[in-house]
């Protein structure tokens, strides 16, 4: 019976539009997981403001170390370096902005 279902599924091709809808739905699910992780990261960043003075919001050494480490991990995962640099720079800059707002 399972074999028969496999054959039926294989013969039934989805239209490019249907495939696109499925892929976009999968991307949306991934994005919502990422949003939850960003919320977790935000909470941790806000904790840092309790211990780090305003003058130390930007720690370029730490930023460089973070980017290097993430690029190494990304390479293993076969993610292009420019994607990681772009995402993390945007994220770091956004969280720096959040810290500055919280210090006001």
N, C-alpha and C positions, 0 to 999 in steps of 0.2 A: 504494500500500500504506500509506504513512504517513497519507494522507487517510482511509483506512478505519479505521485505528487511532484517529485523532482522533475520528471519529464514534462508535466503540464506547466510547471513554473518556467522551465527552460524555454518551452515553445512560446509562452506568452511574453512578448517583448513590450516593454513600456515605451511610450512615446518620449522623445527628447524633453518635452514639456513636463511630463510626469517624473522623469528622472531628475530634472532640474528642481522640481518641487521637493522631492525626497531629499536631495542633497542639501538644499537650502534649509529644510527642516532640521537636518542633522547639524548643520552649522549653527542654527539658532540654539539648539540644545547645548552645544559646546560653549557658545557665547554666554549662556545663562550660568553654566558652571564656572566660567571665567569670572563673571560678575560676582559670584559668591566668594571666589578666591580674592578678588580685589577688595571686597568688603572686609574680609579677614585681614588682609594686608593693611588696609586703612586703620583698623583698630590697633594693630601693632605699631604703626607709625605714630598714632596719637599717643600711645604709651611712651614713646621715645621723648616726646616733648616735655614730659615730667622730669627727665634726667639730663637732657641736653640743653645747654644754654643757647639762647637765640643767635649768638655770634658763631655757633658751630652747626647751623642748619645745613650748610653745604660743606660736605667733606669730600673733596675731589679725590683723595686717595681711596677712600671707601668706594666711591662711585666707579673709579677705574677698576678696582679689584672686583666689584660686583659684575661689571660688564665683561671682564675677562673670564671670570668663572662661568657666567651664563653662556658666553660664546663657546667655551670648551664643551659644556654640556650639550649645547645646541648642535655642535658638530657631530657628536656621537649620535644624536637623534636625527641627523641629516636635515637640519633646519639652516637655511641660509643665514649667514652672519648679519647681513643688512637688515633682515627682519627683526632679529633679536636686538640689534643696536637701536633701530627705530622705535620698537615697542618699549624697550627699557628706558631709553632717553626720555620719551614722552611720559612714561609712568613716573620716573624719578622727578622730572620737572614739575609734574602735577602734584606730587606729594610734597615737594619743596614748597610749592605755592600754598598747599594746605597747612603745612607747618608754620609758614609766615603768617597766615591768617589767624591761626590759633595763638600765636605769640602776641598779637595786637591787643 
